[in-house]
Amino acid sequence: MRSTQEILKKLERIERQYLLSMRNAEDQKAVSYYYGWHHALEWVRKRGDQVIVDEVVGTGRCSGCAACVAICPTNVFDYVEDRPINTRLNLCIDCDLCVESCPELHLSDVDVEMKSLDSFAAYDNGFGRYGAVYLTRSTREDILKKSQDGGTVSALLVHCLEKKLIDAAVVSTTTPEKPLYPVAKLVFSAEEVLECAGSRYTYAPNLLALREAYERGVEKLAVVGVPCQIDGLRYLQHSTPDIEVAKWYEKHVVFSIGLFCSEVFTYQGLMKYFEEVNVNPLEVDKLNIKGKVIITLKNGQEVIKPLKQLHKYERPACRFCKDYAAELADIACGGLATKGWTITVIRTRPGLSIFENAVNTGVLEMKPISLEDEPMKLLRKLCQNKRERPNPPLKTLFNV
């Protein structure tokens, strides 16, 4: 049971951060923080795992990033159907790491951007702070053949593994048991990276693989994820309690690559969509969304279908997200009307170092892109649309 002094101290920090964020009450970040602040008040009278399950999962707000699962030092949680479940209640030690690492609670919101980015991120033109932006693509045909758009993410990971700049990377892949069913994977070789190449439009809990990296003692790790997962990673790295597992992520994650993301779809919904458009999911080799759904079949045939009827299968938690361009990643990537190239946004010095190394060794080719070019205009528009999208109603009311 927490002492009165501990409760008051936590309330003081929550209130201070809330007031700072609410200086501009019309700011979408402030509105989002307001939701998190209400959740956080439950923290002073509930155990951390109960806050996660009741006030985040229970309200429909949980993104499923799995940060709480990755950081729990006593393995209280299981991850079932895109959400954490506090299966082993008797193991909770009341350390609050799960609460501190949850990006939906925003408890470290004032500090997390400052700690995640650095002085290289000197510009802000509507897609998050950054230092440089280019169009890039892999110079290797084997990578381009397997990858999405310009293959930049796969090229960076392959290069870093081959040059021993990292020992492993957290990515997503699919499982042979179900067609296109996404799972998290920790990869140690260029061959494994290529096996996992391509975008997933259903949710893979990439951060679950962080736990495996921690348990296996990986020294230098890269992490790839959509914005909510990058947020979860940053909260993991900057969690307040001084516990070994929390500090491990700060020390051993060398760099992160964020993927542009409007939303993802439920696996069941995607399967229903394939049924509606008369496509056999067992025959699908690759999926791409560019204002329409581009389905590449295993026989090489390309099938183009409308996107509109897929929207109804969006994951409900995605409607809370305000981040399109992975604004806390070291490098953020995505293809928007770029015809085989990747928009590559470099946000930090570690990201710049990895990027320059890949370019200088000929792994990546790059060319400049202007903020006035159509792909960049589209990027800013998509970022703005996502920030300004209203939050859906929460499933519960708060008694605070």
PyMOL commands that set and color helices and strands:
alter all, ss='L'
color gray80, all
select helices_A, chain A and resi 4-21+28-44+48-57+67-71+89-91+97-100+109-116+141-146+152-162+190-195+208-216+227-237+244-252+267-276+281-283+308-313+316-320+349-360+374-388
alter helices_A, ss='H'
color red, helices_A
select strands_A, chain A and resi 77-80+83-86+123-124+129-130+132-138+168-174+182-187+221-225+253-259+284-289+293-297+302-305+331-334+342-346+364-368
alter strands_A, ss='S'
color yellow, strands_A
deselect
rebuild
show_as cartoon
